[in-house]
C-alpha cells in the first residue's frame, strides 16, 4: 500500500487518519507537527510514528505528503514537500495569495510532481450523484443556480477560532472552497464575478471553554455576496458568518426540466432531491455513487492512482488555484465596485463511475 506522511496534526488530521485506517486507501507512515505534544497524542491515538519535519521529508518510502497546516503556511509547506521530491496534497485553500498559488503550481511542474488540494467532497456519493443527474439530462439544460453558506461563525465552538477572522480565511476562504469546487464540478469553471463584502462586527468573543471570553479582532469580511458566471449559467452565492439562522438551501441548480437540490458540499453523502417541471413535489433520488460517509482522503487516493497511471487527477492544483482566483476576484470586485473576469480555466474534473477503478493502483 502506498505510504504517505502528514504535516499538521490539528482537528482535521483525525479525518485523514481515520480514512487511511477504515478505507485502506493509503498508509500513513509518519506524522509531524510544530506542537510535539499534539503530534504525540495523535500518533498514540492512531498508532502512527511521530517524526520531526526534516526527518519526515527525508523518508524515501513516502510517495506523497499531506499538508494540514494553517492556511497562512500552506504555500511554504507545500513548496517544501515538492522540493523534497514528494507529491503534495494540501488542505484548502491552496495558498492565501494568488502569487503563492502560482508558485506552487510552477514548482510542481519543475519537480515533475503532482499537487492536489481539498476539498474532495465533490468526489463523494452525494455530489457525484448530482453530477450524473445533470450530465444525464435529468434537469434539462442548466439555466441558473444558487448557493448559500449561512452561519453565525465558529468562535462559539472552535478551540482556536482566531485564524478564521484573518486575511485568507473568513466565510469565503474557509467554506467557499466547498461550494465553489462543487459548482465547478457540476457546471464548469467560473468566467466572471461581481462581489460585495461587509463585516457585521469588528471583533468576536470566543465561546469554547479553553478560550471563553477572549476577544478576536476581525480582519476579513464576514458576509460576502457574489454573482458568478459559470459558463453561461449565472449563480448567486452568499458566504456568511453573520447570520443567526437561515432556511435557505445549500445549493440548487435550476434546469429547463427540473430543479435539483444539492446536498451540503462539506459532506460526502446525500440527500439529493429533485422537483420536476409541472409538479410541486420533491422526490429523493437514490444515491448511487460510493463514499457516502466521511471519506476525506479520496482526493489524495485519486492523485496517487492517477499519477501511477499517467492520467489527470480530479482534486487538482489547477482546480484549487481556480477556486482561489475566484475568491480573490470576488473580494477585488467588492473593493472596485465592478465585475471582474476570472482568467484561469481548469478542466472540469472527470466524473467518477459507479464502480470506480481508480483506487486499484493505490490498494494493490
C-alpha positions, 0 to 999 in steps of 0.5 A: 500500500502506498505510504504517505506522511502528514504535516499538521496534526490539528482537528482535521488530521483525525479525518485523514487518519481515520480514512487511511485506517477504515478505507485502506486507501493509503498508509500513513507512515509518519506524522509531524507537527510544530506542537510535539505534544499534539503530534504525540497524542495523535500518533498514540491515538492512531498508532502512527510514528511521530517524526520531526519535519526534516526527518519526515521529508527525508523518508524515501518510502513516502510517495506523497505528503499531506499538508494540514497546516494553517492556511497562512503556511500552506504555500511554504509547506507545500513548496517544501514537500515538492522540493523534497521530491514528494507529491503534495496534497494540501488542505484548502485553500491552496495558498492565501495569495494568488502569487503563492498559488502560482508558485506552487503550481510552477514548482510542481511542474519543475519537480515533475510532481503532482499537487492536489488540494481539498476539498474532495467532497465533490468526489463523494456519493452525494455530489457525484450523484448530482453530477450524473443527474445533470450530465444525464439530462435529468434537469434539462439544460442548466439555466441558473443556480444558487448557493448559500453558506449561512452561519453565525461563525465558529468562535462559539465552538472552535478551540482556536477560532482566531485564524478564521477572522484573518486575511485568507480565511473568513466565510469565503476562504474557509467554506467557499472552497466547498461550494465553489469546487462543487459548482465547478464540478457540476457546471464548469469553471467560473468566467466572471464575478461581481462581489460585495463584502461587509463585516457585521462586527469588528471583533468576536468573543470566543465561546469554547471553554479553553478560550471563553471570553477572549476577544478576536479582532476581525480582519476579513469580511464576514458576509460576502455576496457574489454573482458568478458566471459559470459558463453561461449559467449565472449563480448567486452565492452568499458566504456568511458568518453573520447570520443567526439562522437561515432556511435557505438551501445549500445549493440548487441548480435550476434546469429547463426540466427540473430543479435539483437540490444539492446536498451540503458540499462539506459532506460526502453523502446525500440527500439529493432531491429533485422537483420536476417541471409541472409538479410541486413535489420533491422526490429523493433520488437514490444515491448511487455513487460510493463514499457516502460517509466521511471519506476525506482522503479520496482526493489524495487516493485519486492523485496517487492512482492517477499519477501511477497511471499517467492520467489527470487527477480530479482534486487538482492544483489547477482546480484549487488555484481556480477556486482561489482566483475566484475568491480573490476576484470576488473580494477585488470586485467588492473593493472596485465596485465592478465585475471582474473576469476570472482568467484561469480555466481548469478542466472540469474534473472527470466524473467518477463511475459507479464502480470506480477503478481508480483506487486499484493502483493505490490498494494493490 
